[in-house]
């Protein structure tokens, strides 16, 4: 692990919903990462959980000041992701790392990204193997092809919830992400790439979900979400060039 420079404040953000069976373990695992980076914080955005998720997080936060818990009414995953990024920027993070709360990624893989932060303002994982079914893998492959054809960018895993972004770039990109898109991380990746950022891609492990369920677990929901995302991306194609230029000017 590379030496940590204390002036680089890290904020790890984690959208959470109905993960009572694993959230205690997940929060503690990521707090172990936080404990090894001076000044780092973990921000959990509880998106209207209907189970004990929020209670478990509050109990951990009561004894661990490096954990910040924000409770929100159920607004959906996309809004929770955007709220997470904005919370991290409010906390003054120099680097913002996003991970989901479903325990499908190994926290130890974080260091693969952190060690490469001097190479790029945007370091992203890509799932070297996926703990998902063939339909999800096909959707991801289709999305990568769609991005290449429509926007001229090659991104192996544009929607992966395992990415490290410098605050200045993230803030500039967030200003250009269209409101209410279903998969904001896809737009963030595309905008960053088109603005000239080298998306430093690093292979990370991905395991099967052992608890809870995905918001798009049913094939019908996944197909509907994929079609909506494709339409959103198609609608954004003309706006991408000017938006990317504005991002360049701000960074």
C-alpha positions as CSV (number, residue, x, y, z in Angstrom):
1,X,0.0,0.0,0.0
2,X,1.3,3.4,-0.9
3,X,2.1,6.0,1.7
4,X,-0.9,8.2,2.4
5,X,-0.4,12.0,2.2
6,X,-2.4,13.6,5.0
7,X,-3.5,16.5,2.9
8,X,-5.6,14.2,0.6
9,X,-8.9,14.0,2.5
10,X,-10.8,10.9,1.5
11,X,-14.6,10.5,1.8
12,X,-16.1,7.1,1.0
13,X,-19.8,7.3,0.1
14,X,-22.2,4.4,0.3
15,X,-25.9,4.6,-0.7
16,X,-27.9,2.1,1.4
17,X,-31.4,0.6,1.3
18,X,-32.8,-2.4,3.1
19,X,-29.5,-4.2,3.8
20,X,-30.0,-5.1,7.5
21,X,-28.5,-8.6,7.0
22,X,-25.1,-7.3,5.9
23,X,-24.8,-3.6,6.6
24,X,-23.1,-4.0,10.0
25,X,-20.3,-6.1,8.5
26,X,-20.1,-3.8,5.4
27,X,-19.9,-0.6,7.5
28,X,-17.2,-2.1,9.8
29,X,-15.2,-3.4,6.8
30,X,-15.1,0.0,5.2
31,X,-14.4,1.8,8.5
32,X,-11.3,-0.4,8.7
33,X,-10.2,1.2,5.4
34,X,-11.1,4.7,6.7
35,X,-9.0,4.1,9.8
36,X,-5.9,3.7,7.6
37,X,-6.3,7.1,5.8
38,X,-5.8,10.1,8.0
39,X,-8.9,12.3,8.2
40,X,-11.1,10.0,6.1
41,X,-14.8,9.6,6.6
42,X,-17.5,7.1,5.6
43,X,-20.8,8.6,4.6
44,X,-23.8,6.2,4.4
45,X,-27.0,7.6,2.8
46,X,-29.9,5.6,4.0
47,X,-32.5,5.8,1.2
48,X,-35.7,5.2,3.1
49,X,-34.9,1.7,4.4
50,X,-38.0,-0.2,5.6
51,X,-36.0,-2.6,7.8
52,X,-33.4,-2.2,10.6
53,X,-30.7,-0.8,8.3
54,X,-30.9,2.7,9.6
55,X,-31.0,1.6,13.2
56,X,-27.9,-0.5,12.8
57,X,-26.0,2.3,11.1
58,X,-27.0,4.8,13.8
59,X,-25.7,2.4,16.5
60,X,-22.3,2.1,14.8
61,X,-22.1,5.8,14.2
62,X,-22.8,6.5,17.9
63,X,-19.5,4.9,18.7
64,X,-17.6,5.8,15.5
65,X,-17.3,9.5,14.7
66,X,-15.8,8.7,11.3
67,X,-19.1,7.3,10.1
68,X,-21.7,9.9,9.0
69,X,-25.3,8.6,8.5
70,X,-27.9,10.6,6.6
71,X,-31.5,9.4,6.5
72,X,-33.6,10.3,3.5
73,X,-37.1,9.5,2.4
74,X,-37.2,6.8,-0.3
75,X,-36.1,8.7,-3.4
76,X,-34.5,5.8,-5.4
77,X,-31.0,4.6,-6.0
78,X,-30.1,7.3,-8.6
79,X,-30.9,10.2,-6.3
80,X,-29.2,8.5,-3.4
81,X,-26.0,8.2,-5.4
82,X,-26.1,11.9,-6.3
83,X,-26.9,12.8,-2.7
84,X,-23.9,10.8,-1.6
85,X,-21.5,12.6,-3.9
86,X,-22.9,16.0,-2.9
87,X,-22.6,15.1,0.8
88,X,-18.9,14.1,0.2
89,X,-18.2,17.5,-1.4
90,X,-19.9,19.3,1.4
91,X,-17.5,17.5,3.8
92,X,-14.6,18.9,1.9
93,X,-13.3,15.6,0.5
94,X,-10.3,15.9,-1.9
95,X,-11.0,12.4,-3.2
96,X,-14.5,10.8,-3.3
97,X,-14.8,7.0,-3.5
98,X,-18.2,5.4,-4.2
99,X,-19.1,1.8,-3.3
100,X,-22.4,0.1,-2.9
101,X,-23.6,-1.5,0.4
102,X,-24.4,-5.0,-0.8
103,X,-21.0,-6.5,0.1
104,X,-20.3,-7.6,-3.5
105,X,-16.9,-5.9,-3.6
106,X,-13.8,-6.6,-1.4
107,X,-12.8,-3.6,0.5
108,X,-9.1,-4.7,0.1
109,X,-9.5,-3.8,-3.6
110,X,-9.8,-0.2,-2.7
111,X,-6.1,0.1,-2.3
112,X,-5.6,-0.9,-6.0
113,X,-7.4,2.4,-6.9
114,X,-6.0,4.5,-4.2
115,X,-2.4,3.6,-5.2
116,X,-3.1,4.9,-8.7
117,X,-4.6,8.3,-7.8
118,X,-1.5,10.2,-8.9
119,X,-2.0,8.8,-12.4
120,X,-5.5,10.2,-13.0
121,X,-8.2,12.3,-11.4
122,X,-10.6,9.4,-12.1
123,X,-9.6,5.9,-11.1
124,X,-12.3,3.3,-11.7
125,X,-12.6,-0.4,-11.1
126,X,-14.0,-2.9,-13.7
127,X,-15.4,-6.2,-12.8
128,X,-12.8,-8.8,-14.0
129,X,-15.5,-11.4,-13.3
130,X,-19.0,-10.8,-12.3
131,X,-21.0,-12.5,-9.6
132,X,-24.2,-11.8,-11.5
133,X,-26.3,-13.8,-13.9
134,X,-25.7,-13.9,-17.7
135,X,-28.5,-11.3,-18.3
136,X,-26.7,-8.7,-16.2
137,X,-23.4,-9.5,-17.9
138,X,-25.1,-9.1,-21.3
139,X,-26.6,-5.8,-20.3
140,X,-23.2,-4.5,-19.2
141,X,-21.6,-5.6,-22.5
142,X,-24.4,-3.9,-24.5
143,X,-23.9,-0.7,-22.5
144,X,-20.2,-0.7,-23.2
145,X,-20.8,-1.1,-26.9
146,X,-23.6,1.5,-26.9
147,X,-21.2,4.0,-25.3
148,X,-18.5,3.3,-27.8
149,X,-20.8,3.8,-30.8
150,X,-22.8,6.7,-29.5
151,X,-20.1,8.7,-27.7
152,X,-16.8,7.4,-29.0
153,X,-15.6,6.4,-25.5
154,X,-14.4,3.0,-24.5
155,X,-15.3,2.2,-20.8
156,X,-15.2,-1.3,-19.7
157,X,-17.6,-0.9,-16.8
158,X,-19.3,2.5,-16.9
159,X,-21.8,1.9,-14.2
160,X,-19.6,0.1,-11.6
161,X,-20.2,1.4,-8.1
162,X,-16.4,1.2,-7.3
163,X,-14.7,4.5,-8.4
164,X,-12.4,7.1,-7.0
165,X,-12.7,10.7,-8.3
166,X,-10.9,13.9,-7.5
167,X,-13.3,16.4,-6.0
168,X,-12.8,19.2,-8.6
169,X,-13.5,16.8,-11.5
170,X,-16.6,15.3,-9.7
171,X,-18.0,18.7,-8.9
172,X,-17.6,19.9,-12.5
173,X,-19.2,16.7,-13.9
174,X,-22.1,16.7,-11.5
175,X,-23.1,20.1,-12.8
176,X,-23.6,18.6,-16.2
177,X,-25.4,15.3,-15.4
178,X,-29.0,15.6,-16.5
179,X,-31.6,15.6,-13.8
180,X,-33.4,12.4,-13.0
181,X,-31.3,10.0,-15.1
182,X,-31.6,6.4,-14.0
183,X,-27.9,5.6,-14.0
184,X,-26.0,8.8,-13.1
185,X,-22.6,6.9,-12.8
186,X,-22.8,6.1,-16.5
187,X,-23.1,9.8,-17.4
188,X,-20.4,10.8,-14.9
189,X,-18.0,8.3,-16.6
190,X,-18.8,9.4,-20.1
191,X,-18.5,13.1,-19.3
192,X,-15.2,12.6,-17.5
193,X,-13.8,10.6,-20.5
194,X,-15.0,13.1,-23.1
195,X,-13.6,16.0,-21.0
196,X,-10.2,14.4,-21.4
197,X,-9.8,12.6,-18.1
198,X,-7.9,9.3,-18.4
199,X,-10.3,6.8,-16.8
200,X,-7.6,4.7,-15.1
201,X,-9.3,1.3,-15.2
202,X,-8.3,-1.3,-12.6
203,X,-9.6,-4.9,-12.4
204,X,-11.5,-5.7,-9.1
205,X,-13.2,-8.8,-7.8
206,X,-17.0,-9.0,-7.7
207,X,-18.9,-11.7,-5.8
208,X,-22.4,-12.9,-5.7
209,X,-24.9,-11.1,-3.6
210,X,-25.4,-13.2,-0.4
211,X,-28.2,-11.1,1.2
212,X,-31.0,-8.7,0.2
213,X,-32.0,-8.1,-3.4
214,X,-31.1,-5.7,-6.2
215,X,-33.5,-3.0,-7.2
216,X,-33.4,-4.4,-10.7
217,X,-33.2,-8.1,-9.7
218,X,-36.2,-9.2,-11.8
219,X,-35.4,-9.5,-15.5
220,X,-38.4,-7.5,-16.5
221,X,-37.3,-4.6,-14.3
222,X,-33.7,-4.9,-15.6
223,X,-34.9,-4.8,-19.2
224,X,-37.1,-1.8,-18.6
225,X,-34.3,0.1,-16.8
226,X,-31.9,-0.8,-19.6
227,X,-34.2,0.6,-22.3
228,X,-34.8,3.8,-20.3
229,X,-31.1,4.3,-19.8
230,X,-30.5,3.8,-23.5
231,X,-33.1,6.4,-24.3
232,X,-31.6,8.8,-21.8
233,X,-28.1,8.4,-23.3
234,X,-29.5,8.8,-26.9
235,X,-31.3,12.1,-25.8
236,X,-28.0,13.4,-24.3
237,X,-25.8,12.8,-27.4
238,X,-26.1,16.3,-28.8
239,X,-25.5,18.0,-25.4
240,X,-22.4,15.9,-24.6
241,X,-19.9,18.0,-26.6
242,X,-20.7,21.4,-25.0
243,X,-21.1,19.8,-21.6
244,X,-17.7,18.1,-21.8
245,X,-16.1,21.5,-22.8
246,X,-17.6,23.1,-19.8
247,X,-16.2,20.4,-17.6
248,X,-12.8,21.0,-19.1
249,X,-13.0,24.7,-18.4
250,X,-13.9,24.2,-14.8
251,X,-11.2,21.6,-13.9
